[in-house]
């Protein structure tokens, strides 16, 4: 009977440690940035691993009023590329925390 309580205490300790690691990893995602690109790098967007757009760079040669729609499409494409890269980076970082936990395949954290 006492052995079960010891196991429970150990599980609780592991759960608290995992929660702390998850919180640290989540905070780190705000600091990690990726660059999404479109138009062969003529439009670049910096995105945090949490998916927040934090910067935009447009090649000055694109600033032609006749190409307004093209530039807008390139900006949207760069943002989408950045968000995809951010999601991938986020999964990689969270995977470092959950490594060895035997979670079901495809399970995304945080829950």
Residue frames as a rotation matrix with the C-alpha (Angstrom) as fourth column:
UNK 1
0.569 0.822 0.000 0.00
0.822 -0.569 0.000 0.00
0.000 0.000 -1.000 0.00
UNK 2
0.512 -0.433 -0.741 2.76
0.110 -0.823 0.557 2.46
-0.852 -0.367 -0.374 0.84
UNK 3
-0.534 -0.730 0.427 4.56
0.507 0.129 0.852 1.56
-0.677 0.672 0.301 -2.36
UNK 4
0.017 0.649 0.761 1.58
0.986 -0.136 0.094 2.84
0.164 0.749 -0.642 -4.36
UNK 5
0.867 0.285 -0.409 1.70
0.394 -0.895 0.211 6.16
-0.305 -0.344 -0.888 -2.53
UNK 6
0.008 -0.953 -0.303 5.40
0.115 -0.300 0.947 6.48
-0.993 -0.042 0.107 -3.30
UNK 7
-0.532 -0.130 0.837 4.71
0.806 0.226 0.547 5.79
-0.260 0.965 -0.016 -6.97
UNK 8
0.505 0.809 0.301 1.96
0.851 -0.524 -0.019 8.42
0.143 0.266 -0.953 -6.92
UNK 9
0.668 -0.337 -0.663 4.31
0.140 -0.819 0.557 10.98
-0.731 -0.465 -0.500 -5.37
UNK 10
-0.436 -0.877 0.202 6.88
0.317 0.061 0.947 10.20
-0.842 0.477 0.251 -8.04
UNK 11
-0.239 0.448 0.862 4.28
0.969 0.055 0.240 10.62
0.060 0.892 -0.447 -10.77
UNK 12
0.803 0.552 -0.225 3.18
0.579 -0.811 0.077 13.94
-0.140 -0.192 -0.971 -9.31
UNK 13
0.229 -0.815 -0.532 6.78
0.062 -0.533 0.844 15.13
-0.971 -0.227 -0.072 -9.20
UNK 14
-0.632 -0.444 0.635 7.28
0.601 0.236 0.764 14.09
-0.489 0.864 0.118 -12.83
UNK 15
0.230 0.812 0.537 4.05
0.965 -0.264 -0.014 15.86
0.130 0.521 -0.844 -13.83
UNK 16
0.810 0.036 -0.585 5.20
0.256 -0.920 0.297 19.10
-0.528 -0.391 -0.754 -12.16
UNK 17
-0.236 -0.963 -0.129 8.60
0.112 -0.159 0.981 18.85
-0.965 0.217 0.145 -13.84
UNK 18
-0.478 0.128 0.869 6.93
0.863 0.254 0.437 18.25
-0.165 0.959 -0.232 -17.21
UNK 19
0.646 0.762 0.041 4.63
0.762 -0.641 -0.092 21.24
-0.043 0.091 -0.995 -16.67
UNK 20
0.494 -0.553 -0.671 7.63
0.020 -0.764 0.645 23.42
-0.869 -0.332 -0.366 -15.89
UNK 21
-0.578 -0.735 0.355 9.46
0.333 0.185 0.925 22.21
-0.745 0.653 0.138 -19.01
UNK 22
-0.078 0.648 0.758 6.36
0.997 0.040 0.069 22.84
0.014 0.761 -0.649 -21.12
UNK 23
0.828 0.383 -0.409 6.05
0.439 -0.897 0.049 26.40
-0.348 -0.220 -0.911 -19.79
UNK 24
0.037 -0.909 -0.415 9.73
-0.058 -0.417 0.907 27.04
-0.998 -0.010 -0.068 -20.51
UNK 25
-0.627 -0.248 0.738 9.38
0.641 0.374 0.670 25.63
-0.443 0.893 -0.076 -24.02
UNK 26
0.378 0.848 0.372 6.28
0.926 -0.341 -0.165 27.76
-0.013 0.407 -0.913 -24.68
UNK 27
0.716 -0.177 -0.675 8.13
0.090 -0.936 0.340 30.90
-0.692 -0.305 -0.654 -23.56
UNK 28
-0.353 -0.933 0.073 11.07
0.124 0.030 0.992 30.00
-0.927 0.359 0.105 -25.81
UNK 29
-0.125 0.375 0.919 8.73
0.953 0.303 0.006 29.82
-0.276 0.876 -0.395 -28.83
UNK 30
0.875 0.428 -0.224 8.27
0.379 -0.896 -0.230 33.61
-0.300 0.117 -0.947 -28.61
UNK 31
0.366 -0.836 -0.409 12.03
-0.372 -0.534 0.759 34.07
-0.853 -0.126 -0.506 -28.99
UNK 32
-0.462 -0.513 0.723 12.59
0.398 0.609 0.686 31.70
-0.793 0.605 -0.077 -31.91
UNK 33
0.271 0.522 -0.809 12.09
-0.536 -0.616 -0.577 33.26
-0.799 0.590 0.113 -35.33
UNK 34
-0.197 -0.256 0.947 11.85
0.691 0.649 0.319 31.75
-0.696 0.717 0.049 -38.80
UNK 35
-0.517 0.000 -0.856 11.76
-0.467 -0.838 0.283 33.51
-0.717 0.546 0.433 -42.18
UNK 36
0.223 0.648 0.728 9.01
0.557 0.528 -0.641 32.87
-0.800 0.549 -0.244 -44.69
UNK 37
-0.644 -0.530 -0.552 9.75
-0.178 -0.599 0.781 33.82
-0.744 0.601 0.291 -48.29
UNK 38
0.448 0.697 0.560 7.93
0.540 0.288 -0.791 34.34
-0.712 0.657 -0.247 -51.57
UNK 39
0.997 -0.022 -0.072 8.90
-0.072 -0.580 -0.811 35.58
-0.024 0.814 -0.580 -55.01
UNK 40
0.479 -0.871 -0.110 12.37
0.597 0.415 -0.687 34.03
0.644 0.263 0.718 -54.87
UNK 41
-0.165 -0.549 -0.819 13.11
0.984 -0.151 -0.098 35.94
-0.070 -0.822 0.565 -51.66
UNK 42
-0.587 -0.026 0.809 11.74
0.339 -0.916 0.217 39.28
0.735 0.401 0.547 -52.86
UNK 43
0.253 0.649 0.717 9.30
-0.645 -0.440 0.626 39.23
0.721 -0.621 0.307 -49.95
UNK 44
-0.525 -0.463 -0.714 10.46
0.290 0.691 -0.661 37.97
0.800 -0.555 -0.229 -46.55
UNK 45
0.426 0.700 0.572 8.44
-0.486 -0.356 0.798 37.71
0.763 -0.619 0.189 -43.35
UNK 46
-0.783 -0.620 -0.049 9.87
-0.245 0.380 -0.892 37.05
0.571 -0.687 -0.449 -39.87
UNK 47
0.369 0.928 -0.041 7.58
-0.476 0.227 0.850 34.88
0.798 -0.294 0.526 -37.78
UNK 48
-0.320 -0.420 0.849 7.96
-0.943 0.232 -0.240 33.62
-0.096 -0.877 -0.470 -34.20
UNK 49
-0.942 -0.062 -0.330 7.65
-0.107 0.987 0.121 29.89
0.319 0.150 -0.936 -33.60
UNK 50
-0.590 0.804 -0.075 4.25
0.312 0.142 -0.940 30.73
-0.745 -0.578 -0.334 -32.10
UNK 51
-0.196 0.496 0.846 3.18
0.978 0.157 0.135 32.04
-0.066 0.854 -0.516 -35.52
UNK 52
0.620 0.404 -0.672 3.25
0.440 -0.889 -0.129 35.77
-0.650 -0.216 -0.729 -34.80
UNK 53
0.420 -0.446 0.791 4.44
0.776 -0.276 -0.567 37.95
0.471 0.852 0.230 -37.69
UNK 54
0.524 -0.308 -0.794 7.13
0.588 -0.543 0.599 40.30
-0.616 -0.781 -0.104 -36.36
UNK 55
-0.216 -0.636 -0.740 8.72
-0.216 -0.708 0.672 41.71
-0.952 0.305 0.016 -39.49
UNK 56
0.692 0.435 0.576 8.27
0.505 0.280 -0.817 42.23
-0.517 0.856 -0.026 -43.21
UNK 57
-0.285 -0.800 -0.528 10.85
-0.147 -0.507 0.849 43.00
-0.947 0.320 0.027 -45.90
UNK 58
0.715 0.531 0.455 9.85
0.421 0.193 -0.886 43.80
-0.558 0.825 -0.086 -49.49
UNK 59
-0.365 -0.848 0.383 12.40
0.824 -0.103 0.558 44.22
-0.434 0.519 0.736 -52.27
UNK 60
-0.258 0.251 -0.933 12.11
-0.045 -0.968 -0.248 47.84
-0.965 -0.022 0.261 -53.48
UNK 61
-0.952 -0.122 -0.282 11.90
-0.278 -0.046 0.959 46.74
-0.130 0.991 0.010 -57.11
UNK 62
-0.634 0.773 0.032 8.41
0.769 0.625 0.134 45.41
0.084 0.110 -0.990 -56.37
UNK 63
-0.232 0.554 -0.800 7.07
0.455 -0.665 -0.592 48.88
-0.860 -0.501 -0.098 -55.63
UNK 64
-0.996 0.087 -0.003 5.29
-0.037 -0.389 0.920 49.50
0.079 0.917 0.391 -58.89
UNK 65
-0.474 0.877 0.081 1.63
-0.668 -0.298 -0.681 50.59
-0.573 -0.377 0.727 -58.73
UNK 66
0.059 0.496 -0.866 0.82
-0.931 0.339 0.131 48.29
0.359 0.799 0.482 -61.65
UNK 67
-0.369 -0.306 -0.878 2.05
-0.094 0.952 -0.293 45.28
0.925 -0.025 -0.380 -59.63
UNK 68
-0.363 0.252 0.897 0.06
-0.894 -0.365 -0.260 46.04
0.261 -0.896 0.358 -56.47
UNK 69
0.688 0.717 0.114 -1.91
-0.723 0.661 0.201 42.78
0.069 -0.221 0.973 -56.57
UNK 70
0.481 -0.610 -0.630 1.23
0.074 0.744 -0.664 40.74
0.874 0.273 0.403 -57.26
UNK 71
-0.562 -0.716 0.415 2.98
-0.320 -0.275 -0.907 42.28
0.763 -0.642 -0.075 -54.24
UNK 72
-0.024 0.644 0.765 -0.06
-0.999 -0.047 0.009 41.65
0.042 -0.764 0.644 -52.03
UNK 73
0.861 0.332 -0.386 -0.16
-0.369 0.929 -0.024 38.01
0.351 0.163 0.922 -53.17
UNK 74
0.066 -0.928 -0.368 3.57
0.104 0.373 -0.922 37.64
0.992 0.022 0.121 -52.47
UNK 75
-0.527 -0.208 0.824 3.14
-0.719 -0.409 -0.562 39.08
0.454 -0.888 0.066 -48.98
UNK 76
0.476 0.773 0.420 0.33
-0.877 0.451 0.166 36.64
-0.061 -0.447 0.892 -48.21
UNK 77
0.769 -0.235 -0.595 2.40
-0.063 0.898 -0.435 33.75
0.637 0.372 0.676 -49.63
UNK 78
-0.315 -0.943 0.106 5.41
-0.157 -0.058 -0.986 34.76
0.936 -0.327 -0.129 -47.52
UNK 79
-0.250 0.309 0.917 3.25
-0.960 -0.199 -0.195 34.91
0.122 -0.930 0.347 -44.39
UNK 80
0.809 0.586 -0.047 1.84
-0.582 0.810 0.079 31.45
0.085 -0.037 0.996 -45.10
UNK 81
0.400 -0.760 -0.511 5.36
0.084 0.586 -0.806 30.09
0.913 0.280 0.298 -45.68
UNK 82
-0.523 -0.605 0.601 6.50
-0.492 -0.361 -0.792 31.65
0.696 -0.710 -0.108 -42.41
UNK 83
0.147 0.668 0.730 3.56
-0.989 0.123 0.086 30.20
-0.032 -0.734 0.678 -40.51
UNK 84
0.877 0.110 -0.469 4.25
-0.211 0.963 -0.170 26.72
0.432 0.248 0.867 -41.88
UNK 85
-0.051 -0.978 -0.204 7.92
0.111 0.197 -0.974 27.01
0.992 -0.073 0.099 -40.88
UNK 86
-0.422 -0.042 0.906 6.87
-0.796 -0.461 -0.393 28.36
0.434 -0.886 0.161 -37.47
UNK 87
0.628 0.728 0.275 4.53
-0.777 0.564 0.281 25.42
0.050 -0.390 0.920 -36.88
UNK 88
0.666 -0.467 -0.581 7.28
0.125 0.838 -0.531 22.98
0.735 0.281 0.617 -37.85
UNK 89
-0.407 -0.865 0.293 9.78
-0.132 -0.262 -0.956 24.69
0.904 -0.427 -0.008 -35.53
UNK 90
-0.072 0.481 0.874 7.22
-0.969 -0.240 0.052 24.74
0.235 -0.843 0.484 -32.72
UNK 91
0.891 0.418 -0.176 6.62
-0.389 0.904 0.180 20.98
0.234 -0.091 0.968 -33.08
UNK 92
0.242 -0.889 -0.389 10.39
0.220 0.440 -0.871 20.37
0.945 0.125 0.302 -33.07
UNK 93
-0.537 -0.466 0.703 10.85
-0.489 -0.506 -0.710 22.38
0.687 -0.725 0.044 -29.88
UNK 94
0.235 0.702 0.672 7.90
-0.972 0.157 0.176 20.77
0.018 -0.694 0.719 -28.11
UNK 95
0.790 0.002 -0.613 9.13
-0.177 0.958 -0.225 17.37
0.587 0.286 0.757 -29.29
UNK 96
-0.301 -0.953 -0.020 12.34
-0.126 0.061 -0.990 17.96
0.945 -0.295 -0.139 -27.36
UNK 97
-0.446 0.208 0.871 10.29
-0.882 -0.267 -0.388 18.34
0.152 -0.941 0.302 -24.19
UNK 98
0.477 0.806 0.350 8.06
-0.840 0.535 -0.090 15.32
-0.260 -0.251 0.932 -24.78
UNK 99
0.045 -0.544 -0.838 10.79
-0.679 0.598 -0.425 13.01
0.732 0.589 -0.342 -26.05
UNK 100
-0.813 -0.425 -0.398 10.63
-0.096 0.772 -0.629 9.65
0.574 -0.473 -0.668 -24.29
UNK 101
-0.640 0.631 0.437 7.12
-0.695 -0.234 -0.680 10.19
-0.327 -0.739 0.588 -22.89
UNK 102
-0.925 0.266 0.270 5.55
0.343 0.890 0.299 7.53
-0.161 0.369 -0.915 -25.13
UNK 103
-0.308 0.834 -0.458 2.73
-0.395 -0.550 -0.736 9.84
-0.866 -0.045 0.499 -26.24
UNK 104
0.346 0.504 0.791 0.44
0.529 0.592 -0.608 8.66
-0.775 0.629 -0.061 -29.05
UNK 105
-0.643 -0.626 0.441 1.79
0.696 -0.238 0.678 9.45
-0.320 0.742 0.589 -32.52
UNK 106
-0.411 0.433 0.802 0.53
0.579 -0.555 0.597 12.76
0.704 0.710 -0.023 -33.87
UNK 107
0.488 0.583 -0.650 -0.48
0.871 -0.278 0.405 14.10
0.055 -0.764 -0.643 -30.47
UNK 108
-0.081 -0.472 0.878 0.10
0.392 -0.825 -0.408 17.83
0.917 0.311 0.252 -30.39
UNK 109
0.156 0.049 -0.986 1.07
0.977 -0.151 0.148 19.73
-0.142 -0.987 -0.071 -27.28
UNK 110
-0.910 0.236 0.341 0.06
-0.320 0.124 -0.939 21.74
-0.264 -0.964 -0.037 -25.45
UNK 111
-0.696 0.659 0.285 -3.20
0.653 0.746 -0.130 19.86
-0.298 0.095 -0.950 -25.23
